[in-house]
Amino acid sequence: MPQPQFMTEPTPNLPLLRKILDQIDNHPTEWFQGAFAIRGDALVDELAERDLTAPACGTAYCIAGWAVVLSGHTLRWDTDSDETIELSDGRDIPDVARYELGITEHEAEYLFEGRNDRDAVQEFAEQIADRAGETL
């Protein structure tokens, strides 16, 4: 009789998580938690509502967006939208980001939440590192 298979939790990719945290700390205007990836007029409008100026590069990403970009994936930008949720190969940014970061669905739900501020992101990131037996 076959043995039951148990799902194991993925191993967190803490080097990538640290890289993302460094990126958003060193380039805060390129971090926008309210969209996976946003650019152009949509970004300018969103930041203007917060009395912020858009970054020189004209593009910003949330935690999941930075995870895929820093992992070398290419985004698919539609000509009629300044926001995207897909990679060039058709996969969704949050799914690939979760895989690249080695986090559970539950962890991704909290870490990728669009209303997170920097303190909330740090708190969730530290919980992920703690699960891996490390600190950030």
Number of C-alpha atoms within 10 A of each C-alpha: 3 4 5 6 6 6 6 7 11 14 16 21 17 20 11 18 22 13 14 21 20 12 16 19 13 11 12 14 19 24 25 24 23 17 22 24 28 27 23 15 14 14 23 17 15 18 16 12 9 8 9 12 15 20 17 8 10 15 20 26 25 23 29 27 30 26 24 25 18 16 14 9 17 14 20 18 17 10 7 6 12 15 22 19 18 21 19 12 10 10 13 16 26 22 14 19 23 23 19 20 22 20 21 16 14 8 16 21 13 16 24 22 18 15 13 18 11 14 9 14 19 15 13 17 22 17 16 26 19 13 14 14 8 11 12 14
